[in-house]
Amino acid sequence: MNPAGVALVVAAAVIWGTTGTTQALAPGAATPLAIAGVRVVFGGAALVAIALAGRSFSRRPPLGLAIVLSACVAFHQLAFFAAVERTGVAAGTIVTIGWAPAAAGLLAFAIYRERPGRRWYPATALAVAGCTLLALSGGEVAVDPLGIALAIAAGSGYAVYTVVAKSLVATRPPGEVVALAFGGAALLLLPVLASQDLGWLTEPRGAAAGSWLALGTVAIGYTLFGRGLMLVPSGSAVTLTLAEPVTAALLGVLLLSERLTAPAWAGALLVLLGLAYLALGTRSAPEIEAAPETPPPAG
């Protein structure tokens, strides 16, 4: 594979993996709704600006599907940050990303009648078992059922986004699809952002967190990933993005002093193993092959 392409995709995944930790390090007044609003509204505006500068928009954009994509992005963001607040960065991120491929497989079959490849079944079993262990485990990190449910909901939102966007990326520039999704989500979350106390953005720590969430994890992250996809096979790109949950877990434990019990670590490992096993088989599983063209807004 092209070394530059590999570096771009891994860099994007590592950047996405910092999202939950950035939320945790933001001022206490930064609620999950405010964090999601800042990230999507300002990040979406940046992506639209990038698409306009690159003339990525077509004359007749698919407005109907763009609305669906925007709703999925907005829902995913709200559910993800709420999950991280309740259950921690490591567990919340891993469950969100680990569940998404399973949900995408189910939706692809329901909508397109695409049967999952043989690897999908054991991979799904591993991910579900891992989520169960995380939900039932204790420890200093508040891994509670509601937090896990929110993480699963966030992963489901991304899965719907992936399946819907699948019909667009074959005929339209990925930059246009991502800009439409995040630009529309920015409009949807603008009232949410307006209802929040944003005074924390005036603090140095808050300004740094907000800037990184919008410009780093959205604008820079998605731009790097899109360029990386031009240089490496999409199946390989899926495998490389496993750097995201690994980054999130390491940051949660090393920087935030999160502690997981042995069952929780086992659950996290099962989720990662399931995702890795599924990613390694993407070339024979068309329902997952489309996912890299519209990367996860995991965090």
Number of C-alpha atoms within 10 A of each C-alpha: 9 11 10 13 21 20 15 23 29 23 21 26 30 22 24 27 30 24 29 26 24 22 24 19 14 21 18 10 15 23 19 20 19 23 26 29 29 26 30 34 23 22 27 26 22 20 27 24 15 17 21 14 10 11 11 17 19 10 6 6 13 13 11 8 18 24 17 17 28 24 22 23 29 26 21 30 27 21 24 30 31 23 30 28 17 20 25 29 32 29 31 33 33 32 33 32 28 31 26 26 27 25 20 24 23 19 20 22 13 11 10 11 11 15 15 19 17 12 17 25 15 13 24 23 15 22 29 20 18 27 29 17 20 30 23 14 21 17 13 11 20 19 24 17 17 14 25 27 19 24 33 27 23 33 32 25 27 32 27 22 27 27 24 20 23 21 12 18 17 11 8 15 16 24 25 23 25 27 27 25 28 32 26 26 27 27 19 20 26 16 11 16 21 12 12 15 12 17 12 19 19 11 13 12 14 22 16 14 26 27 16 20 29 26 20 21 26 26 25 20 24 27 21 20 25 22 16 24 21 11 17 18 17 20 22 20 26 26 20 21 25 21 20 26 30 20 21 27 26 19 20 23 17 11 11 15 12 19 18 22 14 14 18 24 19 18 27 28 17 23 30 23 17 27 26 18 18 26 25 15 19 22 16 15 21 17 26 27 20 21 24 21 24 24 22 24 24 27 31
